[in-house]
Amino acid sequence: MKKVYFTVLSILVPFLGFTKADDKKNSQTEEVKKTTEAKEDGDTKSPFTFSGYLDSYYIGNFNKPLSRSNTGVANARAFDITSGQFQLGLVQTKMTYANDKSEAVVDLTFGPNADLGNYGNLVSVLNPDYTGMALAIKQAYFTYNFTDKFSMTAGQFGTHIGYEVIDAPVNFNYSLSNLFNNGPFYHTGLKATYAFSDRASLMLGIVNNVDGLGDNNRQKGFISQLFFAPVENWNVYLNYMGSNEASQDVPSVPQDKAFYSIFDLTTSYQITEKFLLGLNAAYGSQKGDFQGGGGPSSAQTWGGAAVYANVALSDVFAIGARYENFNNTDGPRGLVNSAGVGTKVNSFTLTGNFTLADGHVLLKPELRIDSYPKFGNSSEGQQFEDSDGRYTNNSQTTLGMAFIYSF
């Protein structure tokens, strides 16, 4: 989703199936890599490009949940939510027009996961009330380059928050982190980026709100991102969003007292040609109503951190691990236990990456373990379902494979 093109934020290049935090950052901050890597027709370059991907997966769940769902009580997984059967994930089609001064992008997604990452902004193929096989606008924006250092982007664009993105070929791991799962995902508004040098830039923007085309009140959100590269191959992004998300018809807290904010650090360091380390840490706060869902009268917080390590073992195979701790015990986000009270989780994910067909085919075998605190003293009422349909497990182990084709 994030490719910062006119600036030099694409300092690190993905290699051997690796995806670095800056690739994600660059595509969601997206002053987008100039897509004049367009096709050549004789001596002329086409300003149009067409790209995309499709992904499917099979996930086995060692708990053998009766419902064949990996989500547990609430919001435990983002896209890989179904176990014990082959599933379509997402189909993306991205169309780009670019010249020396501007770029326009229309980025559409289809399939079961389209609504999960773009809720509030989707159209079902057959029925407006059915979202299982939706069409969603993931991004639709244009960028104008006033100079080689300063540009502005208007429209709907992927969020700058976080290490991971919706796009399965871009992330090293197939399953998504809890930091990703708890958003935000996209914004609609206006942002400007200024590149001080090849190693530093600043983005500032005004958007409607968190994850929405329209605005649920008359307030506007503020977004920012400071990028700097302290040394070669080390990229750092300091991200922020603050917004009054109260709906006008929810009087739980005076509307002018409601506020959502998130601070996010994303960094990656290519230590050697074959070894990459990454880190994502975030801290958020919510007071008052959040988009009609109610909210606390005093500020409640959440936060977490994820560490990434990827190693290329050959030209076609790499392996990577992610360890994450996410804490929502105050309860403002969606990660809750069977009593509807906020909880926390430790997750470990080990992913292989086979890169075939000149990079078009990606096969990702993956093991993931999620561990939650035991709730109460009962053998039931825990986070995850067993084969009898009872919630007796406070941990979950899954093993499966993702099948991805990008073009």
C-alpha positions in Angstrom: 0.0 0.0 0.0 2.8 2.5 0.6 5.4 3.5 -2.0 6.9 6.9 -1.5 8.2 7.6 -5.0 9.4 11.2 -5.5 11.2 11.0 -2.2 13.9 8.5 -1.4 12.0 6.5 1.1 12.5 3.4 -1.0 16.1 3.2 0.2 15.8 -0.5 1.0 14.8 -2.9 -1.8 12.9 -6.0 -1.1 15.1 -9.0 -1.8 14.6 -12.8 -1.8 11.0 -12.5 -0.7 11.8 -10.1 2.1 9.5 -7.2 2.7 10.9 -4.4 4.7 9.0 -2.0 6.9 9.7 0.8 4.5 8.1 -0.9 1.6 4.9 -1.0 3.6 5.5 2.4 4.9 6.3 3.8 1.4 3.2 2.3 0.0 0.8 3.4 2.7 2.4 6.9 3.0 2.4 6.5 -0.6 3.9 9.3 -2.4 4.3 6.2 -4.4 7.2 4.8 -6.4 7.0 6.4 -9.8 5.2 3.9 -11.8 6.9 4.9 -14.9 8.4 1.5 -14.6 5.7 1.3 -17.2 5.9 -0.9 -20.3 8.2 0.2 -23.1 6.8 0.2 -26.6 9.7 0.9 -28.8 11.2 4.2 -27.4 8.0 5.2 -25.7 6.9 4.5 -22.2 3.3 3.9 -21.4 2.1 6.0 -18.5 -0.3 3.2 -17.5 0.5 0.2 -15.4 -1.7 -2.7 -14.1 -0.7 -4.9 -11.3 -2.2 -7.0 -8.5 -2.3 -10.4 -6.8 -4.5 -13.2 -5.6 -4.0 -15.3 -2.5 -5.6 -18.4 -1.0 -4.7 -20.5 2.0 -5.3 -23.7 4.0 -4.9 -23.4 7.8 -5.1 -26.4 10.1 -6.1 -25.7 13.7 -4.8 -28.0 16.4 -7.9 -27.2 18.6 -10.1 -28.5 15.9 -12.8 -25.9 16.6 -16.3 -27.1 15.8 -17.1 -23.8 13.9 -13.8 -24.1 12.0 -13.1 -20.5 13.0 -9.7 -19.2 14.1 -11.1 -16.0 15.6 -12.0 -17.3 19.0 -14.2 -15.1 21.3 -13.4 -11.9 19.5 -10.9 -10.6 17.0 -8.1 -13.0 17.5 -7.1 -13.2 13.8 -7.4 -10.7 10.9 -7.7 -12.4 7.5 -6.8 -16.1 8.0 -10.0 -16.7 10.0 -11.1 -20.1 8.6 -9.5 -23.4 9.4 -9.8 -26.9 8.0 -10.7 -25.9 4.4 -9.1 -24.2 1.4 -10.1 -20.5 1.3 -9.8 -17.6 -1.0 -8.2 -14.6 0.7 -8.0 -11.5 -1.4 -7.8 -10.5 -5.1 -6.3 -7.1 -5.8 -6.2 -5.1 -9.0 -4.2 -1.9 -9.1 -4.3 0.6 -11.9 -1.8 3.5 -12.1 -1.3 6.5 -14.4 1.9 8.4 -13.9 3.9 11.2 -15.5 6.8 13.4 -14.3 4.6 15.6 -12.2 1.7 13.4 -11.0 0.3 10.0 -10.3 -3.2 8.6 -10.0 -3.9 5.2 -8.4 -7.1 3.1 -8.3 -6.6 0.1 -6.1 -9.5 -2.3 -5.8 -9.9 -5.5 -3.8 -12.3 -8.4 -4.1 -13.1 -11.5 -2.1 -13.9 -12.6 1.5 -11.2 -10.4 3.0 -12.1 -7.2 1.1 -14.6 -6.0 3.7 -12.4 -7.0 6.6 -9.8 -4.4 5.7 -12.1 -1.8 4.2 -15.2 -1.9 6.3 -17.5 1.1 5.6 -16.3 1.3 2.0 -17.5 -1.8 0.1 -20.0 -2.9 -2.5 -21.2 -6.5 -2.6 -21.3 -8.1 -6.0 -24.8 -9.4 -5.6 -26.4 -7.9 -2.6 -25.7 -4.7 -0.7 -26.3 -6.4 2.6 -23.9 -9.3 1.9 -20.3 -8.7 2.5 -18.8 -12.2 2.1 -17.5 -11.7 -1.4 -17.2 -7.9 -1.5 -15.6 -5.4 -3.8 -13.8 -2.7 -1.9 -11.9 0.5 -2.8 -8.6 -0.1 -1.0 -7.1 3.1 -2.3 -8.2 5.8 -4.8 -6.0 8.9 -4.8 -3.7 11.1 -6.9 -0.4 12.8 -6.0 1.0 16.0 -7.5 4.7 16.8 -7.3 5.2 20.5 -6.9 8.9 20.0 -6.8 11.3 17.0 -6.5 11.0 17.5 -2.7 7.4 18.5 -2.1 4.2 16.7 -3.1 0.5 16.5 -2.0 -1.8 13.5 -2.1 -5.6 13.7 -2.1 -8.2 10.9 -1.9 -8.4 7.6 0.0 -5.0 6.1 0.9 -3.7 3.3 3.1 -2.7 4.2 6.6 0.9 5.1 7.5 0.5 3.4 10.8 2.2 0.1 11.4 4.7 -2.4 9.9 2.4 -4.7 8.0 -0.1 -4.0 5.2 -3.1 -5.6 3.7 -1.2 -6.9 0.7 -0.2 -10.6 1.2 2.8 -10.5 -1.2 4.3 -7.5 0.7 4.4 -8.9 4.2 6.8 -11.7 5.1 4.4 -13.4 7.4 1.0 -14.4 6.0 -1.1 -14.1 9.1 -1.3 -10.5 10.4 -0.3 -9.1 13.7 -2.6 -7.9 16.4 -1.1 -4.5 16.0 -2.3 -4.6 12.4 -5.6 -6.1 13.3 -6.5 -3.3 15.7 -6.0 -0.7 13.0 -6.2 1.8 11.5 -6.4 0.6 7.9 -7.1 3.6 5.6 -7.9 7.3 5.6 -9.7 9.8 3.3 -8.3 13.3 3.1 -5.3 15.3 2.1 -1.6 15.0 3.0 1.7 16.6 2.0 5.2 15.3 2.1 8.5 17.2 2.1 11.8 15.4 1.6 14.6 17.3 3.4 17.2 14.9 1.9 17.6 11.3 0.8 17.5 10.3 4.4 14.7 12.4 6.0 11.2 13.5 5.2 8.0 14.7 6.9 4.4 14.0 6.1 1.4 15.9 7.5 -2.2 15.4 6.7 -5.9 16.1 7.5 -8.3 13.2 7.2 -12.0 12.5 7.9 -11.4 9.9 10.6 -10.2 6.4 11.2 -11.2 3.9 8.5 -14.0 5.6 6.6 -14.9 7.4 3.4 -17.4 9.7 5.1 -17.1 11.6 8.4 -19.3 10.7 11.4 -18.9 14.2 12.9 -17.7 17.7 11.9 -14.2 17.1 13.4 -11.2 16.2 11.4 -8.2 13.9 12.2 -4.6 14.8 12.0 -1.9 12.4 10.7 1.9 12.7 10.6 4.9 10.7 9.8 8.6 11.6 10.3 11.0 9.4 8.3 14.8 9.3 8.8 17.6 6.9 8.0 20.3 7.2 10.6 22.7 5.0 8.6 22.5 3.1 5.3 20.0 0.3 5.4 18.3 1.5 8.6 14.9 3.1 8.2 12.9 4.7 11.0 9.3 5.9 10.9 7.6 7.9 13.7 3.9 7.9 13.1 0.9 9.6 14.7 -2.8 10.0 14.4 -5.2 12.0 16.5 -9.0 12.4 15.9 -12.3 13.0 17.6 -14.2 9.9 16.6 -17.4 10.6 18.5 -20.7 10.2 16.6 -23.1 13.1 16.9 -25.9 10.9 18.1 -24.0 9.2 21.0 -24.2 11.4 24.1 -22.2 9.1 26.4 -19.5 11.8 26.8 -19.7 15.4 25.6 -18.6 15.2 22.0 -15.9 17.8 22.3 -14.3 15.6 25.1 -13.9 12.5 23.0 -10.6 11.7 21.4 -8.7 8.8 19.8 -4.9 8.9 19.4 -2.1 6.5 18.4 1.7 6.8 18.4 3.5 4.2 16.3 7.2 3.4 15.7 8.2 1.3 12.7 11.8 0.5 11.9 13.8 -2.0 9.9 17.5 -2.7 9.6 19.1 -4.8 6.9 22.0 -6.0 9.0 23.6 -8.1 6.2 22.6 -8.9 2.7 20.6 -11.9 4.0 19.5 -10.8 7.5 16.8 -8.3 8.3 15.5 -7.1 11.7 12.3 -5.1 12.2 10.3 -3.6 15.0 6.8 -2.2 15.4 5.7 -0.6 18.6 2.4 1.3 19.2 0.6 3.0 22.1 -3.0 4.2 21.7 -5.7 5.9 23.8 -9.4 6.4 23.5 -11.8 8.6 25.5 -15.5 8.9 24.8 -17.5 7.4 21.9 -15.7 5.7 19.1 -17.8 5.9 15.9 -21.1 5.0 17.5 -19.8 2.1 19.6 -19.7 3.9 22.9 -16.6 4.5 24.9 -15.0 5.2 28.3 -15.6 8.5 30.2 -11.9 8.6 31.0 -9.0 7.7 28.7 -8.2 4.0 28.3 -5.1 2.8 26.6 -3.8 -0.2 24.6 -0.4 -1.0 23.1 2.0 -3.6 21.9 5.3 -4.4 20.2 6.3 -6.9 17.5 9.8 -8.0 16.6 10.6 -9.4 13.2 13.7 -11.4 12.0 14.0 -12.7 8.4 16.9 -14.7 6.9 17.5 -15.6 3.3 18.8 -19.2 3.1 19.0 -19.4 -0.7 17.8 -17.6 -3.8 14.4 -19.2 -3.5 13.8 -19.8 0.2 13.8 -17.5 3.3 12.5 -18.0 6.8 11.3 -15.5 9.3 9.9 -15.2 12.8 7.7 -12.7 14.5 7.1 -12.4 18.2 4.4 -10.0 19.4 2.8 -8.9 22.7 -0.4 -6.9 22.5 -2.2 -5.5 25.6 -5.8 -4.4 25.6 -6.6 -5.1 29.2 -8.2 -1.6 29.5 -10.6 -2.7 26.8 -10.8 0.2 24.2 -10.0 -2.1 21.2 -11.6 -5.2 19.9 -9.5 -7.8 21.6 -11.7 -9.1 24.5 -12.3 -12.3 26.5 -15.6 -14.2 26.9 -16.9 -11.6 29.5 -16.4 -8.8 26.9 -13.5 -7.5 29.0 -10.2 -6.4 27.4 -7.4 -9.0 27.4 -3.8 -9.4 26.2 -2.0 -11.9 24.0 1.5 -13.3 23.2 1.9 -14.5 19.7 4.7 -16.3 17.9 4.7 -16.9 14.1 7.3 -18.8 12.1 6.9 -18.4 8.3 8.8 -19.9 5.3 8.9 -18.0 2.0 9.4 -19.9 -1.3 9.8 -17.4 -4.2 9.2 -19.1 -7.6 8.4 -18.1 -11.2 10.7 -15.0 -11.2 9.0 -13.8 -8.0 5.4 -14.2 -9.2 4.6 -17.3 -7.1 5.0 -17.2 -3.3 4.4 -20.2 -1.1 4.3 -19.4 2.6 4.2 -22.4 5.1 3.4 -21.0 8.5 3.1 -22.0 12.2 1.4 -19.6 14.6 0.9 -19.9 18.4 -1.4 -17.5 20.3 -1.5 -17.6 24.1 -4.1 -15.6 26.2 -4.4 -15.4 30.0 -6.7 -18.1 31.5 -10.1 -16.5 32.3 -11.4 -17.4 35.7 -11.3 -20.9 37.2 -13.8 -22.5 34.9 -12.8 -25.1 32.3 -15.1 -23.2 29.9 -15.5 -19.5 29.0 -11.9 -19.3 27.6 -10.8 -17.7 24.4 -10.9 -20.6 21.9 -13.4 -23.3 20.8 -12.7 -27.0 21.0 -14.1 -29.8 18.8 -17.3 -30.0 20.9 -18.0 -26.3 20.4 -17.1 -25.4 24.0 -14.6 -22.6 24.8 -12.1 -24.5 26.8 -8.8 -23.3 25.4 -6.9 -20.2 26.2 -4.2 -20.9 23.5 -4.3 -21.8 19.8 -1.8 -23.3 17.5 -2.3 -23.3 13.7 -0.3 -24.7 10.8 -0.9 -24.1 7.2 0.2 -22.7 3.8 -0.6 -19.6 1.8 -0.6 -19.7 -2.0 0.0 -16.3 -3.6 0.4 -15.1 -7.2 1.4 -11.5 -7.9 1.7 -9.7 -11.2 
